[in-house]
C-alpha cells in the first residue's frame, strides 16, 4: 500500500524512523481491542478460518483512510481537524457530534471490559466501578505527569507484551488448527452459521472505526513536539505502516486462537464479550495445558489496557482540537500541548464512565450497539472527508495519494457506504 512520495522515496534511515516511531503504535494500541479480542476470536470460533478473506478485505479497504491521518499531519503541520475545517464547518460539527456521542459510551465499554478481565486475572470480585476506577485513575495520572511522552513509553511496553504473548499463544495452538476451513469468501456461512449483523460488526470494526484517524494525526503532531524534530511524510507513513501491519498480524493471531481452540468444541459461547474472553482463557488452558493460562491472560488484559489508555488520551485530544478550530477560524498554527479543555474533557470522560458503569450497566450493551452502529454508518463519510483533506490545495502535490490509493479509497467508500445503506434498508423494512 505504500508509494514513493515524490521526494526521494526509498527506505528511511533507522535512526530517523526511531525518532518518529510511536504514533503508529498508539493507533495500533487503539485498534487492537474489542475488534480483535472478541470479533476476530469469535470469527475463528464460529467459522474456523472461513472469514479470513473478509478480514483481509476490510484491512485493505480501510487502510488509506487511516494512513491519511499521519500523512496529512506530516505534510501540512496540521491535524485532520483543520483538514475538515477546510471542507466546511459542517464537517467539524459532524465530527464533534460523532466524537462526543460515541467516545463516552465506547470508553465505558472498553473500561468495563478491562476492569472485568483485570479482576478475573488477579482473582478478585470487586464491584466493576471500583475496578474501573483502579484502571482509569492511574491512566489519567500517567497522562498528567508523563503527558504524551509518558503515554508513548507506556504503550510501547504494553504493546510489546501484547504482541509477544498473543503470537506465542497463537503459535502454540497452530498444530490444532483446521486450515481446511480457510476461504477467500464465506459463501455458505452468512445467514446459516453466522448472522449478517455479525459480519457487519466484524467489517465495521476491523481494525477500528475510521474516526480515530484524527487521533493519529494529532499524535503525529504531539510526537514532533516532544521529540523536537519534524518527521518527513515518508517517515510518518512508514511508522504508521508498522503499526498497521502489526494490527493485521494480531487480528489473524486472534482468529487462529479461536479457530484452533474453540472451533468445533461444541460449546455454547457467551454473547457478552467479557464472558466470551474468559471462556477463551479457560478453554485454552484446559486444552493446551495450565502453563499457557498466564500467556493468554497477559494477551487479553494488555489488549484492553492498551485501548483504555489511548482512548483516555485520544478522545479529549480530539475534542480540544475541534473546539479550538471552531472558536478560531483559520488558525495559523493551533497549539499542540494539552490545555484546560483537554483536562476538563478527560475528567468528564472518566466521570461519565464511572456513572454509566454504576447506573446504566444493564443497558450498556444497547448503548454500545448504538455507538458502534453510528460509527459504522458514518465511517464512509469520514473516510470521504479524509480523502478530501489529502487531495486539497493544502497538501503539497508530491505528498498527495497516488492512483492506487485513490482507487482503493473510492472502492472502500462505495462498498462500505453501500453496505451501510443496505443495513439501514433492512432495519427500516
DRENKOLLO-191244 format. One line per 10 residues: number of its first residue (from 1); for each residue y, x, z negated of C-alpha. Coordinates in Angstrom, 1 decimal, padded with zeros to 4 digits, always signed. Each point is the difference from the previous one (the first is absolute). Last residue first. Example, Ala and Ser with C-alpha at 12.3 -4.5 7.8 and 13.67 -1.06 7.14 Angstrom:
BEGIN
2 = -001.1:+013.7:-007.1 | -003.4:-001.4:-000.7
//
This chain:
BEGIN
429 = -002.7:-038.1:-006.3 | +002.8:+001.8:-002.0 | -002.4:+002.6:-001.3 | -001.7:+000.6:+003.4 | +003.4:+000.3:+001.7 | +001.3:+002.4:-002.6 | -003.1:+002.2:+000.5 | +000.4:-000.1:+003.8 | +003.7:+001.0:-000.4 | -001.0:+002.9:-002.2
419 = -002.6:+001.2:+002.4 | +002.5:-000.2:+002.9 | +002.5:+002.1:-002.0 | -002.7:+002.6:-000.9 | -001.1:+000.2:+003.7 | +003.5:-000.1:+001.5 | +001.6:+002.4:-002.4 | -002.9:+002.4:+000.1 | -000.1:+000.1:+003.7 | +003.8:+000.6:+000.0
409 = -000.4:+002.9:-002.3 | -003.0:+001.5:+001.7 | +001.8:+000.0:+003.4 | +003.1:+001.4:-001.6 | -002.0:+002.8:-001.7 | -001.6:+000.9:+003.3 | +003.4:+000.0:+001.8 | +001.7:+002.4:-002.3 | +001.7:-000.9:-003.3 | +003.6:+001.1:-000.4
399 = +000.6:+003.5:-001.3 | +001.3:+001.6:+003.3 | +002.4:-002.9:+000.5 | +001.8:+000.6:-003.3 | -000.3:-003.2:-002.0 | +003.2:-001.9:-000.8 | +000.0:-001.5:+003.5 | -003.0:-002.1:-001.0 | -003.6:+000.6:+000.9 | -001.1:+001.0:-003.5
389 = +001.8:-002.9:-001.6 | -001.2:-002.7:+002.5 | -003.6:+001.1:-000.6 | +000.5:-000.3:-003.7 | +001.5:-003.5:+000.5 | -003.0:-000.9:+002.1 | -002.4:+001.1:-002.7 | +002.0:-002.0:-002.5 | -000.6:-003.1:+002.3 | -003.7:+000.8:+000.4
379 = -000.4:+000.3:-003.8 | +001.8:-003.3:-000.8 | -003.3:-002.0:+000.1 | -002.0:+002.6:-001.9 | +002.7:+000.5:-002.7 | +000.2:-003.8:-000.5 | -003.8:-000.3:-000.2 | -000.1:+002.9:-002.5 | +002.7:-001.7:-002.2 | -001.6:-003.4:+000.2
369 = -003.5:+001.3:-000.7 | +001.4:+002.0:-002.9 | +001.6:-003.1:-001.5 | -003.2:-002.0:+000.3 | -002.0:+002.9:-001.6 | +002.6:+000.3:-002.8 | -000.3:-003.7:-001.0 | -002.2:+000.6:-003.1 | +002.1:+003.1:-001.0 | +003.2:-002.1:+000.0
359 = +001.3:+000.5:-003.5 | -000.9:+003.4:-001.3 | -000.7:+001.7:+003.3 | +003.1:-001.5:+001.6 | +002.2:+000.9:-002.9 | -001.3:+003.6:-000.1 | +000.6:+000.4:+003.8 | +003.4:-001.5:-000.3 | +001.0:+002.4:-002.7 | -001.3:+003.0:+002.0
349 = +001.8:-001.1:+003.2 | +003.2:-000.9:-001.9 | +000.1:+003.5:-001.6 | -000.6:+001.6:+003.4 | +002.7:-002.1:+001.6 | +002.4:+000.9:-002.8 | -000.9:+003.7:+000.6 | +000.5:-000.2:+003.8 | +003.3:-002.0:-000.3 | +001.3:+002.6:-002.5
339 = -000.4:+002.9:+002.4 | -002.9:+002.0:+001.5 | +001.1:+003.0:+002.0 | +000.1:-000.3:+003.8 | +003.6:-001.0:+000.4 | +000.9:-001.9:+003.2 | +001.5:+002.1:+002.7 | +002.9:-001.2:+002.2 | -000.6:-003.6:-001.1 | +000.4:-002.6:+002.9
329 = +000.3:-003.1:-002.2 | +000.1:+000.8:-003.7 | -001.2:-003.0:-002.1 | -003.0:-000.8:+002.2 | -000.7:+003.8:+000.3 | +000.0:+000.4:-003.8 | -002.1:-003.2:-000.5 | -002.6:+001.3:+002.5 | -000.1:+003.5:-001.6 | -000.5:-001.3:-003.6
319 = -002.7:-002.5:+001.1 | -001.9:+002.7:+001.9 | +000.1:+002.4:-003.0 | -001.0:-002.8:-002.4 | -003.1:-000.8:+002.1 | -001.0:+003.5:+000.7 | +000.1:+001.4:-003.5 | -002.3:-002.4:-001.9 | -001.9:-000.5:+003.2 | -000.8:+003.7:+000.1
309 = -001.2:+000.2:-003.6 | -002.2:-003.2:+000.3 | -001.6:+001.2:+003.3 | -001.0:+003.3:-001.5 | -001.5:-001.8:-003.1 | -002.0:-002.3:+002.3 | -001.9:+002.6:+001.9 | -000.1:+002.3:-003.1 | -002.0:-002.7:-001.9 | -002.4:-000.7:+002.8
299 = -000.8:+003.6:+000.9 | -000.2:+001.3:-003.7 | -002.4:-002.8:-000.8 | -002.1:+000.8:+003.1 | -000.4:+003.6:-001.1 | -000.5:-001.0:-003.7 | -003.0:-002.3:+001.1 | -001.7:+002.6:+002.2 | -001.8:+001.7:-002.9 | -001.7:-003.3:-000.8
289 = -002.1:+000.1:+003.1 | +000.2:-001.2:+003.6 | -000.9:-003.7:-000.3 | +001.0:-000.7:-003.6 | +003.2:+002.1:+000.4 | +001.0:-001.7:+003.3 | -000.9:-003.5:-001.3 | +002.1:+000.4:-003.1 | +003.0:+001.5:+001.8 | +000.0:-002.4:+002.9
279 = -000.4:-003.0:-002.5 | +003.1:+001.4:-001.7 | +001.9:-000.2:+003.3 | -001.1:-003.6:+000.6 | +001.1:-001.0:-003.4 | +003.5:+001.3:+000.6 | +000.2:-001.3:+003.6 | -000.8:-003.6:-001.1 | -002.5:-001.6:+002.5 | -003.0:+001.4:-002.0
269 = -003.0:+001.1:+002.0 | -003.2:-001.9:+000.1 | -002.8:+002.6:+000.2 | -002.5:+000.2:+002.9 | +000.3:+003.8:+000.1 | +000.2:-000.1:+003.8 | +003.4:+001.8:+000.0 | +001.0:+001.1:-003.5 | -001.0:+003.7:-000.2 | +000.3:+001.5:+003.4
259 = +002.2:-002.6:+001.8 | +002.5:-000.3:-003.0 | +000.3:+003.7:-000.5 | +000.1:+000.7:+003.7 | +002.9:-002.5:+000.4 | +001.7:+001.9:-002.8 | -000.4:+003.2:+001.9 | +001.2:-001.7:+003.2 | +003.3:-000.9:-001.7 | +000.1:+003.5:-001.6
249 = +000.0:+001.6:+003.5 | +002.8:-002.3:+001.2 | +002.2:+000.7:-003.0 | -000.6:+003.8:+000.5 | +001.0:-000.4:+003.6 | +003.1:-001.8:-001.0 | +001.0:+002.5:-002.6 | -000.4:+003.0:+002.3 | +001.8:-001.9:+002.8 | +003.0:-000.6:-002.3
239 = +000.4:+003.8:-000.6 | -000.4:+000.5:+003.7 | +002.7:-002.5:+000.7 | +002.4:+001.5:-002.5 | -000.6:+003.5:+001.4 | +000.5:-001.2:+003.5 | +003.3:-001.7:-000.9 | +001.3:+003.1:-001.7 | +000.2:+000.4:-003.7 | +003.4:+000.2:-001.7
229 = -000.1:+002.4:-002.9 | +001.3:-000.2:-003.5 | -003.5:-000.9:-001.3 | +001.2:-002.9:-002.1 | +002.3:-001.5:+002.6 | -002.4:+000.5:+002.9 | -002.8:-001.6:-002.0 | +002.3:-002.9:-000.8 | +000.8:-000.5:+003.7 | -003.7:-000.1:+000.9
219 = -000.7:-002.3:-003.0 | +002.6:-002.5:+001.4 | -001.7:+000.0:+003.5 | -003.4:-000.6:-001.7 | +001.4:-002.8:-002.0 | +001.2:-001.7:+003.1 | -003.5:+000.3:+001.5 | -001.1:-002.0:-003.0 | +001.0:-003.2:+001.9 | -003.0:+000.5:+002.3
209 = -002.5:-001.3:-002.6 | -002.9:+002.4:-000.6 | -003.0:+001.9:+001.6 | -001.3:-002.4:+000.9 | +001.7:-002.9:-001.8 | +000.3:-002.5:+002.8 | -003.2:+001.1:+001.7 | -002.2:-000.6:-003.1 | +001.9:-003.1:-001.1 | -000.3:-001.5:+003.5
199 = -003.8:+000.9:+000.1 | -000.4:-001.7:-003.5 | +001.8:-003.1:+001.3 | -002.4:-000.2:+002.9 | -002.9:-000.5:-002.4 | -002.8:+002.7:+000.0 | -003.7:-000.7:+000.5 | +000.1:-002.9:+002.5 | +003.7:-000.4:+001.0 | +000.5:+003.7:+000.7
189 = -003.3:+001.9:+000.2 | -001.5:-000.7:+003.4 | +002.3:+002.1:+002.2 | +001.2:+002.5:-002.6 | +001.6:+002.5:+002.5 | -000.8:+003.7:+000.4 | -003.1:-000.3:-002.1 | -001.9:+002.1:-002.5 | -002.8:-002.0:-001.6 | -002.6:+002.5:+001.1
179 = +001.8:+002.5:-002.3 | -001.9:-001.3:-003.0 | +001.3:+002.2:-002.8 | -002.3:+001.1:-002.8 | +000.2:+003.7:+000.9 | +003.8:-000.4:+000.1 | +000.4:-000.8:-003.7 | +000.6:+003.5:-001.3 | +002.6:+000.6:+002.7 | +001.9:-003.2:-000.9
169 = +000.1:+000.9:-003.6 | +001.2:+003.6:+000.8 | +002.6:-001.4:+002.4 | +001.3:-002.4:-002.6 | +000.1:+002.6:-002.8 | +001.7:+002.7:+002.1 | +002.6:-002.4:+001.5 | +001.0:-001.7:-003.2 | +000.2:+003.2:-002.0 | +002.2:+001.6:+002.7
159 = +002.0:-003.3:+000.2 | +000.7:+000.2:-003.7 | +001.2:+003.6:+000.0 | +002.2:-000.5:+003.1 | +001.3:-003.2:-001.5 | +001.1:+001.7:-003.2 | +001.9:+002.7:+001.9 | +002.0:-002.4:+002.2 | +000.7:-002.4:-002.8 | +001.4:+002.9:-002.1
149 = +002.1:+001.2:+002.8 | +001.3:-003.5:+000.7 | +001.3:-000.4:-003.5 | -001.8:+002.0:-002.6 | +001.6:-001.4:-003.1 | +000.6:-003.6:+001.0 | -002.7:-000.2:+002.6 | -002.6:+001.3:-002.4 | +001.3:-002.4:-002.7 | -000.5:-002.9:+002.4
139 = -003.6:+001.1:+000.6 | -000.6:+000.5:-003.7 | +001.3:-003.6:-000.6 | -002.0:-001.5:+002.9 | -003.6:+000.8:-000.9 | +000.2:-000.5:-003.8 | +002.1:-003.1:+000.6 | -002.8:-001.3:+002.3 | -002.6:+000.7:-002.8 | +002.0:-002.1:-002.4
129 = +000.6:-002.8:+002.7 | -003.8:+000.1:+000.7 | -001.0:-000.8:-003.6 | -002.1:+002.8:-001.5 | -003.7:+000.2:+000.7 | -000.6:+003.8:-000.1 | -002.7:+002.1:+001.6 | +002.0:+002.8:+001.5 | -001.0:-000.8:+003.6 | +000.1:-003.8:-000.4
119 = +003.4:+000.1:-001.7 | +001.3:+002.2:+002.9 | -001.6:-002.3:+002.6 | +001.7:-003.1:-001.6 | +003.3:+001.8:-000.2 | -000.1:+001.2:+003.6 | -000.9:-003.4:+001.4 | +002.7:-001.7:-002.2 | +002.5:+002.7:+001.1 | -000.8:-000.6:+003.7
109 = +000.2:-003.8:-000.4 | +003.3:+000.1:-001.8 | +001.4:+002.6:+002.4 | -001.0:-002.3:+002.9 | +001.8:-002.9:-001.6 | +003.1:+001.9:-000.9 | +000.1:+001.7:+003.5 | -000.5:-003.2:+002.0 | +003.1:-002.2:-000.4 | +002.5:+002.9:-000.6
99 = -001.3:+002.0:+003.0 | -000.3:-002.9:+002.4 | +003.5:-001.3:-000.8 | +001.4:+003.6:+000.2 | -001.6:+000.5:+003.4 | +001.3:-003.3:+001.3 | +003.5:+000.7:-001.3 | +000.0:+003.4:+001.7 | -001.2:-001.5:+003.3 | +002.7:-002.7:-000.2
89 = +002.6:+002.7:-000.4 | -000.8:+001.1:+003.5 | -001.9:+002.5:+002.1 | +002.1:+002.9:-001.3 | -000.6:-001.2:-003.6 | -003.8:+000.3:+000.7 | +000.5:+003.6:+000.8 | +002.0:+000.5:-003.2 | -002.9:-001.4:-001.9 | -002.3:+002.2:+002.1
79 = +001.4:+002.9:-001.9 | +002.7:+002.4:+001.1 | +000.1:+003.7:+000.8 | -000.3:-000.9:+003.7 | -003.0:+001.9:+001.3 | -001.8:+000.6:-003.3 | +000.5:-003.6:-001.2 | -000.9:-001.6:+003.3 | -003.3:+002.0:+000.3 | -000.8:-000.5:-003.7
69 = +000.1:-003.8:+000.5 | -001.2:-000.2:+003.6 | -003.4:+001.3:-001.1 | -000.8:-003.3:-001.8 | +000.7:-002.2:+003.1 | -001.7:+002.5:+002.3 | -003.3:+000.0:-002.0 | -000.4:-003.8:-000.2 | -002.0:-000.4:+003.2 | -002.2:+003.0:-000.6
59 = -000.9:-000.8:-003.6 | -000.7:-003.6:+000.9 | -002.3:+001.0:+002.8 | -001.9:+002.4:-002.2 | -000.5:-002.8:-002.7 | -001.2:-002.4:+002.7 | -002.4:+002.5:+001.4 | -001.4:+000.8:-003.4 | -000.7:-003.6:-000.7 | -003.8:+000.1:+000.7
49 = -000.6:+003.0:-002.2 | -001.8:-002.0:-002.6 | +001.2:-003.6:+000.4 | +000.4:-001.4:-003.5 | +000.0:+003.1:-002.3 | +001.8:+002.1:+002.6 | +002.7:-002.5:+000.5 | +000.2:-000.5:-003.8 | +000.6:+003.7:-000.4 | +002.7:+000.0:+002.6
39 = +001.7:-003.0:-001.5 | -000.4:+000.8:-003.7 | +000.6:+003.7:-000.5 | +001.7:+000.6:+003.3 | +002.4:-002.8:+000.5 | +000.4:-000.3:-003.8 | +001.5:+003.5:-000.1 | +000.2:+002.9:+002.4 | +003.2:-001.1:+001.7 | +002.4:+001.1:-002.8
29 = -001.7:+003.3:-000.5 | +000.1:+000.6:+003.7 | +003.7:-000.6:+000.1 | +000.5:+002.4:-002.9 | -002.2:+002.5:+001.9 | +002.1:-000.3:+003.1 | +003.2:+000.5:-002.1 | -001.6:+003.2:-001.5 | +000.1:+003.0:+002.3 | +003.5:+001.1:+001.1
19 = -000.2:+003.4:-001.6 | -003.7:+000.3:+000.8 | +000.6:-000.8:+003.7 | +002.6:+002.8:+000.3 | -002.3:+002.6:-001.7 | -003.0:-001.1:+002.2 | +002.0:+000.6:+003.2 | +000.0:-003.2:+002.2 | -002.1:-000.1:+003.1 | +001.4:-000.9:+003.3
9 = +003.1:-002.0:+000.9 | +002.7:+002.3:+001.3 | +002.8:-002.5:-000.1 | -001.3:-002.9:+002.1 | -001.7:-001.6:-002.9 | -003.5:+000.7:+001.3 | -002.4:-002.8:-000.6 | -002.2:-001.2:-002.8 | -002.3:-003.0:+000.1
//
